[in-house]
Each structure stands twice: as structure tokens, then as C-alpha cells.
Amino acid sequence: MATPDRTKTTTQPAEHLHGTMDVTAHERTFHGFVRLAAWNALAIAVVLIFLALANA
């Protein structure tokens, strides 16, 4: 008698219902990314203004 191969799973994933997934971590990550991008844009603008004033 052969032993069953336990590395293969035959269970089906649960059916996905639209709007039921908890996305608070995704939203927090996205807002953090947008905040970081805004701060980087501001920092780049400040550096460019400094370079323009210093005649670099």
C-alpha cells in the first residue's frame, strides 16, 4: 500500500466575496507611501531652490 503524498493539497480556497476583505493594513501602507512621496517631492524642491540660489 502506497503512502499518500502530503505535499499536494486538494482543498479549494474559500469563495471570495467582494468587499469582505479587511484592507486596513493596505490603506495604512498606501497612505504612508503617499506621505513619503510628498515629503520626498518637497525635499527635492527645497534642494533645487537652494541650488538655484547658490548658482550651482
VEXNU-799219 format. One line per field, with one value per residue: residue in one letter; x, y, z of N, C-alpha, C in turn. Coordinates in nm, 4 decimals. Example, Ala and Ser with C-alpha at 12.3 -4.5 7.8 and 13.67 -1.06 7.14 Angstrom:
2
r a,s
n.px 1.3190,1.2850
n.py -0.5690,-0.2250
n.pz 0.7800,0.7080
ca.px 1.2300,1.3670
ca.py -0.4500,-0.1060
ca.pz 0.7800,0.7140
c.px 1.3200,1.2900
c.py -0.3300,0.0030
c.pz 0.7800,0.7870
***
This chain:
56
r m,a,t,p,d,r,t,k,t,t,t,q,p,a,e,h,l,h,g,t,m,d,v,t,a,h,e,r,t,f,h,g,f,v,r,l,a,a,w,n,a,l,a,i,a,v,v,l,i,f,l,a,l,a,n,a
n.px 0.0832,0.0640,0.1949,0.0149,0.0717,0.1610,0.2374,0.0924,-0.1902,-0.5384,-0.7484,-0.9909,-0.9758,-1.1498,-1.4541,-1.4410,-1.5848,-1.6842,-1.5750,-1.5461,-1.2976,-1.0468,-0.8967,-0.7463,-0.4724,-0.3594,-0.4556,-0.3341,-0.0647,-0.0624,-0.1323,0.0876,0.2878,0.2110,0.2401,0.5172,0.6112,0.5207,0.6693,0.9258,0.9097,0.8812,1.1283,1.3042,1.2283,1.3077,1.5855,1.6445,1.5708,1.7556,1.9927,1.9536,1.9575,2.2153,2.3651,2.4587
n.py -0.1171,0.2162,0.5184,0.8185,1.1224,1.3940,1.6471,1.7721,1.9702,1.9388,2.0920,2.3397,2.6952,2.9289,3.0787,3.3994,3.6916,3.9947,4.2926,4.2009,4.1653,4.2532,4.5538,4.7368,4.7396,4.7582,5.0077,5.1739,5.1356,5.2364,5.5078,5.5830,5.5531,5.7521,5.9782,5.9676,6.0000,6.2598,6.4097,6.3562,6.4802,6.7454,6.7811,6.7522,6.9733,7.1800,7.1398,7.1893,7.4612,7.5711,7.5104,7.6674,7.9241,7.9292,7.9373,7.6998
n.pz 0.0000,-0.0916,0.0466,0.1071,-0.0779,0.0921,0.0268,-0.1645,-0.1837,-0.1795,-0.1184,-0.1782,-0.2178,-0.0060,-0.1113,-0.2569,-0.1454,-0.2674,-0.1201,0.1403,0.2466,0.4843,0.4646,0.6017,0.6680,0.4157,0.3325,0.5237,0.4601,0.1979,0.2423,0.3935,0.2010,0.0154,0.1767,0.2233,-0.0402,-0.0916,0.0967,-0.0026,-0.2544,-0.1714,-0.0404,-0.2560,-0.4086,-0.2342,-0.2311,-0.5013,-0.5187,-0.3400,-0.4808,-0.7067,-0.5945,-0.4978,-0.7214,-0.8472
ca.px 0.0000,0.1443,0.1591,-0.0340,0.1634,0.1039,0.2860,-0.0077,-0.3168,-0.6520,-0.8576,-1.0192,-0.9817,-1.2850,-1.5052,-1.4177,-1.6998,-1.6357,-1.5987,-1.5384,-1.1585,-1.0008,-0.7919,-0.6917,-0.3261,-0.3285,-0.4813,-0.2318,0.0583,-0.0770,-0.1249,0.2274,0.3629,0.1770,0.3031,0.6606,0.6328,0.5015,0.7856,1.0394,0.8919,0.9111,1.2729,1.3689,1.2027,1.3934,1.7234,1.6550,1.5684,1.8852,2.0930,1.9323,2.0022,2.3596,2.4265,2.5363
ca.py 0.0000,0.3366,0.6257,0.9349,1.2353,1.5022,1.7771,1.8306,1.9957,1.9294,2.1755,2.4581,2.8159,2.9765,3.1696,3.5390,3.7793,4.1311,4.3855,4.1386,4.1561,4.3609,4.6228,4.8472,4.7402,4.8069,5.1514,5.2392,5.1319,5.3286,5.6455,5.6055,5.5715,5.8837,6.0771,5.9633,6.0588,6.4040,6.4651,6.3496,6.5858,6.8719,6.7864,6.7755,7.1133,7.2641,7.1249,7.2605,7.6055,7.6034,7.5079,7.7834,8.0422,7.9230,7.9395,7.5774
ca.pz 0.0000,-0.1048,0.1397,0.0323,-0.0906,0.1729,-0.0180,-0.2526,-0.1159,-0.2710,-0.0705,-0.2585,-0.1350,0.0225,-0.2137,-0.2236,-0.1580,-0.2889,-0.0109,0.2725,0.2920,0.5710,0.3907,0.6806,0.6558,0.2812,0.3305,0.6045,0.3812,0.0855,0.2925,0.4301,0.0771,-0.0389,0.2640,0.1951,-0.1723,-0.0798,0.1653,-0.0946,-0.3544,-0.1041,-0.0180,-0.3860,-0.4443,-0.1499,-0.2799,-0.6287,-0.4916,-0.2829,-0.5873,-0.7926,-0.5226,-0.4771,-0.8545,-0.8612
c.px 0.0885,0.0987,0.1136,0.0693,0.1024,0.1532,0.1853,-0.1365,-0.4282,-0.7688,-0.8709,-1.0206,-1.1276,-1.3272,-1.4875,-1.5454,-1.6490,-1.6729,-1.5871,-1.3964,-1.1222,-0.8812,-0.7307,-0.5396,-0.2843,-0.3470,-0.3748,-0.0985,0.0521,-0.0655,0.0170,0.3136,0.3367,0.2421,0.4531,0.6918,0.6172,0.6203,0.9095,1.0297,0.9243,1.0615,1.3479,1.3491,1.2916,1.5379,1.7421,1.6535,1.7012,1.9928,2.0765,1.9805,2.1532,2.4352,2.5130,2.5406
c.py 0.1246,0.4420,0.7469,1.0470,1.3550,1.6409,1.8463,1.8506,1.9932,2.0142,2.2984,2.5808,2.8576,3.0752,3.3139,3.6184,3.9221,4.2201,4.3264,4.1324,4.2767,4.4287,4.7373,4.8538,4.7930,4.9582,5.2269,5.2435,5.2302,5.4734,5.6797,5.6289,5.7090,5.9938,6.0836,6.0279,6.2110,6.4706,6.4631,6.4575,6.7219,6.8875,6.8136,6.9195,7.2070,7.2573,7.2000,7.4116,7.6502,7.6074,7.6274,7.9110,8.0460,7.9245,7.8166,7.5322
c.pz 0.0000,-0.0038,0.0599,0.0319,-0.0184,0.1295,-0.1086,-0.1742,-0.2189,-0.2248,-0.1583,-0.1677,-0.1139,-0.0860,-0.1672,-0.2468,-0.1631,-0.1705,0.1274,0.3265,0.3781,0.5045,0.4706,0.6719,0.5189,0.2739,0.4089,0.5288,0.2660,0.1314,0.3369,0.3076,0.0174,0.0441,0.2381,0.0603,-0.1677,-0.0108,0.0761,-0.2017,-0.2944,-0.0825,-0.1481,-0.4294,-0.3629,-0.1969,-0.4119,-0.6100,-0.4323,-0.3900,-0.6799,-0.7237,-0.5037,-0.6092,-0.8791,-1.0033
***
